[in-house]
Amino acid sequence: MVIRMQLPQECVYCGSKEDLTRDHVPGRGLFSSPRPSNLLTVPACKPCNGRYELEDEYFRLHVASRMESRSHPEAPQAGERAFKGLERPESAGFRQSVLDSIVSLKQLDSPDDEGMAGVFMVDFSRLERYCVRTIKALFAHHSCVRLADEYEVAAFCGD
């Protein structure tokens, strides 16, 4: 006999029981079409679900633009989707924040100014929010309990 546990009927992020939706974790935008049929979803209130939408976009853009990602077979399609998302009219503010974060860096192997490259500065607090949200959602999905507010979740970036 298999006992199937159920997810809590509250937002896994804030505990609200109002306006519940289903949040995909990780966000559906990370996957190429056709998307896997077994993507995880957790209950999330509309405000929390909406708040994380921009973090999903930022994470996808960051992953797609990294040099290390280029060797992955889905990298070209993921990069195209990430940058196409910046063209949407409703992404004007997000697009501007990305453009404002671009700086010129001199490439180490170039002796003159012709070796300048534009890179965008990463907002690690946004990546941390994405990771914390994912951790909370995965915890709830696997334990069928919302992580208590007394617990702090942290994500760290490193080499």
RODRENKE-78022 format. One record per residue (C-alpha): x, y, z. Coordinates in steps of 0.1 Angstrom, whole numbers, padded with zeros to 4 digits, always signed. Example, Ala and Ser with C-alpha at 12.3 -4.5 7.8 and 13.67 -1.06 7.14 Angstrom:
+0123-0045+0078+0137-0011+0071
This chain:
+0000+0000+0000+0014+0034-0010+0006+0063+0013+0006+0095-0006+0012+0127+0013-0004+0160+0002+0011+0194+0000-0001+0219+0025-0031+0240+0013-0012+0272+0020+0014+0293+0002+0047+0275+0007+0065+0309+0009+0043+0330+0032+0017+0307+0046-0013+0326+0032-0044+0305+0024-0059+0332+0001-0057+0333-0037-0037+0301-0041-0021+0293-0074+0004+0267-0086+0040+0277-0088+0064+0258-0110+0098+0251-0094+0121+0256-0110+0103+0281-0133+0090+0267-0166+0110+0293-0185+0142+0274-0178+0131+0245-0200+0129+0243-0238+0097+0233-0255+0083+0208-0253+0087+0211-0216+0090+0180-0194+0056+0167-0183+0067+0162-0147+0076+0197-0136+0071+0202-0099+0044+0226-0087+0037+0239-0052+0009+0260-0038+0017+0298-0038-0005+0328-0033-0008+0352-0062+0014+0379-0047+0043+0355-0040+0039+0337-0073+0039+0371-0092+0068+0384-0071+0090+0355-0082+0083+0358-0119+0110+0385-0124+0135+0365-0103+0129+0336-0127+0135+0359-0157+0167+0372-0141+0180+0337-0132+0173+0325-0168+0191+0354-0183+0221+0350-0160+0224+0312-0167+0219+0317-0205+0245+0344-0207+0273+0326-0188+0303+0314-0208+0301+0281-0190+0266+0275-0203+0274+0277-0240+0286+0241-0243+0252+0228-0231+0231+0214-0260+0201+0236-0250+0221+0268-0246+0214+0284-0279+0176+0280-0275+0177+0290-0239+0197+0321-0247+0174+0331-0275+0144+0327-0252+0160+0347-0225+0170+0376-0247+0136+0375-0266+0119+0379-0232+0137+0412-0229+0120+0425-0261+0085+0421-0247+0069+0455-0240+0060+0445-0204+0097+0439-0198+0108+0475-0204+0118+0481-0168+0136+0448-0165+0154+0454-0198+0165+0488-0186+0178+0474-0154+0199+0449-0173+0212+0475-0197+0221+0498-0168+0242+0470-0153+0264+0465-0183+0300+0477-0179+0330+0475-0202+0359+0453-0191+0393+0449-0206+0399+0414-0217+0431+0400-0200+0446+0388-0232+0443+0421-0251+0471+0447-0249+0449+0476-0262+0414+0490-0260+0402+0468-0289+0399+0440-0263+0370+0456-0245+0340+0434-0237+0306+0444-0223+0294+0423-0194+0265+0428-0171+0271+0430-0134+0253+0403-0115+0229+0412-0087+0237+0383-0064+0208+0392-0041+0184+0384-0069+0201+0351-0075+0199+0343-0038+0162+0351-0037+0157+0327-0066+0176+0300-0048+0159+0306-0015+0125+0303-0031+0135+0271-0049+0148+0256-0016+0116+0265+0002+0095+0250-0026+0115+0218-0028+0114+0214+0010+0076+0217+0009+0073+0194-0021+0093+0166-0005+0082+0170+0031+0046+0181+0025+0052+0208+0051+0059+0245+0047+0093+0254+0061+0086+0273+0094+0092+0310+0095+0117+0305+0123+0141+0288+0099+0164+0309+0077+0173+0298+0042+0205+0312+0027+0222+0306-0006+0259+0314-0013+0277+0320-0045+0313+0308-0048+0339+0295-0072
